[in-house]
Amino acid sequence: MLFRSAGVRASVKVPAGIALAVGLGAALTACGGGTATQASGGGATLTIFEGSAPPSLNPMLQSSNQVPNNLAYDSLLVQTGYSTFTPALAGSFQYVGTGNREVELTLRKDVKFSDGSVMTAQGLEAYMKATIAANDISTGTFPVAGWSAPNTTTLEISFSRAFPDAQLEFDQSGIFGTPVSAKELTSSQLGTATFGAGPYELDASETVAGTTYTFTKNPYFFDPAQQHWQQVVVKVIGNDASRLESVEATSFSMEDR
């Protein structure tokens, strides 16, 4: 499972059974903006401590919280190094022709969202257009000139100018890093529920907005081996000292990918 950090193109993998010193968790938490992570129950539950509640669970909004996004939504590509990317929801990414003015994304054929709907190129195009509209993204930022979906698994995007770093917008930190089910793009629940293709989905019955967010396994996730815990609980503790005490009471788990 990969964790995004807004403004930082990096990834962190958090598998079960890897424990580091509590001191590392203390250092993160004491800064006031860190996320403390605790594994408990022999892989049954992962608990994450956050300093503030997400303003919305709508992943298309740039103000949305990154931790819930990473639990419920997966990205098209994963950046694993300075200029190294591996496939995720997209099976492949490539530039077409010359001049870095057109890209082709080929989707995995086995991807479903947590609502059971199949991920398609047409749905991905709709998601990208909705994200652009929701954040008023200009062509200066993403210079799209045209879209084409010749089949259900291929999306072609052309640009009005050379755009050599387009893959950055499709990775875990990018503008389009959290594809949403096309069926739910206009849903009134998009800010309070999750409709992604990530390893987990929000359990509304065990969630108290602003305090505790509980996630359970997404039964449709394409890579079950990456679902290390039965559930993940995000607890919001605004006070730095209280959050530190919560971390120190348990073991801190994190591994750099």
Residue, then its C-alpha position, 0 to 999 in steps of 0.5 A: m500500500l502506498f502513501r502519498s504526501a501532497g507536494v512530495r513525490a515519494s512513496v512509502k510502503v507499510p507492510a505488516g510485521i515491520a516495526l521500528a523504534v517508537g522514537l521515529g514515531a515520536a519524531l514525526t508526531a512531535c512535528g505536528g504534521g506527521t502521521a504516526t502508524q501502529a500495527s496491532g492484532g497480528g496483522a488484523t488492524l493497522t491504526i494511523f494517528e492523524g493531527s487533523a480530520p480531512p475536510s472531505l473524502n472527495p479525492m478529486l479535491q486538492s484539499s482532501n486528506q492524503v491518508p484516506n486517499n491512499l487507503a481507498y484509492d490506487s494510482l495509475l502509476v507508482q513513482t519508485g524513484y526520481s524518474t522511475f515509474t511502475p504500473a499500478l492501475a495502468g498496465s502501461f504508459q508511453y509517449v506516442g510519436t515525437g515531441n512528447r505531445e501525446v501519451e497512451l495509457t493502457l489499463r489493467k483488465d482486472v480492475k474494479f472499483s469498490d462499488g463493483s464497477v469495471m474501470t474503463a478508459q471512457g470512465l477514466e476520461a470522465y474522471m480526469k475531466a471532472t478533476i480538472a473542473a473541480n479544481d479549475i486546473s488550467t491548460g498551463t498546468f495540464p495542457v490537454a488538447g484532446w482525448s480519445a478512447p479507442n477501446t475500453t482499456t486504452l486512453e490517448i491524451s494529446f497536448s497543446r505543447a511538449f509535456p515531457d513529464a506527463q507521467l507525474e500527473f498519473d502517479q500517487s502524487g499527481i493530479f489524476g492519482t486517485p481514479v474514482s468510479a465513473k458511476e459515482l462522479t456526481s454522487s452526493q456521497l463522494g465527500t463522505a464515502t469512498f469509491g476507489a480501486g484501492p485496497y480498502e474502502l470506508d466502513a461508514s458504520e464504524t466511522v465517526a466523521g472528524t474523529t475515527y475513520t475505519f476502512t475494511k478490505n475492498p473485495y474487488f481489489f486487483d492485488p489481494a497480496q497488498q491487503h496486509w490488514q483486515q482493517v485500517v483505523v485512522k484516528v484524529i488526535g489534534n493535540d500533539a502531546s496526546r498524539l505522541e502519547s498514543v504512539e508511544a503506547t504502541s509499536f511504530s511500523m513503517e518501511d521505506r519502499 
